[in-house]
Amino acid sequence: MSRSQWCATVLLVLSTACVDRYEPREGIARVPLKIVARRNVEVRRDGVAPQERGVLYGDTSLLITRGDSFEMQRVGPEGGCQVMYKGRAMELSSCPWLPGFSDHQWDVFAILNRDE
């Protein structure tokens, strides 16, 4: 390895080490769990099929604005959960950050409390 290749490798490793990327390989089921929307996320009422990526489904319809956080308070059956958003409790039928999902949608949701 030449000196310039070595320097490039070191620079690449150091630059990626400084980037805050908390994207766990597995889902997280710990409660309470604070989550932030990395983009606007629509919450739609259950019964709409097929389900779309980046959309949450539950007992209400609303928009979670990019940068807003919400808290998962309880893990429900079959990938569902209860979250609290702006003082409003919502039952979601699909919570992609939970274990068991093949796509945790880390580009849509970020975990704020990281102390595992």
N, C-alpha and C positions, 0 to 999 in steps of 0.2 A: 504494500500500500504506500503510495507516494505521500509526501508531506501535505500536499494540497487536498488529497482525498481524505487523509486523516483529519485535517482541520475542518473540512466540510462535514464529515461524520460527527465530530464533536459538536460543531455548531448546530447541526440538526437535532442531536440528542438534547442539548441544553435548551434549545428553543421550544421543543415539545414538552420538556419538563416544567416550563413556566406557565403553560396553558392550563387553566382550571377546567378539567373535563371530568365531571363526575357522572359517568355513565356505567353503572354496574352491569356486569354480565348477566346476573340473575335479577329477577324482579325483587322488589322490597315489600314486605308485608307488615313491617313494624308500625305500630300506631302509638301516638299520633305521628303522622308523616306530613311534613309541609312540602308542597309541590308548587312550582311556578310554571305558568304557561309561557312557552318561548315564542308563541304566536297566538293570534286570536283563535279560540277554540269554541266551537258551537256545541251546545248541549241540546240534544234532541230527545223528544219523547220516545220511549221504547215502542217497538212495533214497526219501525221503519226498516225495511230490508232492501237490499243488503246493507250492512253497516260499512261506513266509510272510514278510512284511516284519518286520524287527526280530529275525529268527532267523538264526543262522549254521548252515551245513551242512558237515559234514566227516567225519573218520574216528573220531569219538568223541561221546559225549553228556555234557554237563555244563552248569552254570549259571555265567555270568560275572556277578558281583554288581555292582550300580550303584556307580560310583566306582572299581572295580578297573580297572587298566590291563593291557594286553598289548602285545606287540611283534611287528610283522610283520617277519620275517627274510628272506623270499624271496618273490618274485612268481612264481606258477606260470602254467600255460597256461589260457586261456579264463576269466579272471576269478578264478582260484584263488590261494591264497597259503599260506605256512607261517607260523604265529604261535607265539609262546611265551607261555604263561599259567601263572603260578605254577610255573615250572620244568618245564613239560610242553609238548613240541612237538606241535602239531596241524596237520594238513593240512586246509585249508578249501577247499571247491569254489566258494564264492561269497564274495568280499570286496568289499562294496559301496563302499568308499572308494577303490577303484582306478578309473583312467580307463576309460571305456567304459560305465559304468553310468549309466542315466538318473536314478536315484534313489540318491544317495550316503548317504542316511539320516543326515544330520548331526544330526537330533534324537535319534538312537540312539547315534551314535559321535562322539567329538571327538578331534581330533589334538592331542597334547601337545607334540611337538617341532615347532616352526613354522619353523625356520630353513631356508628354501628357497633 
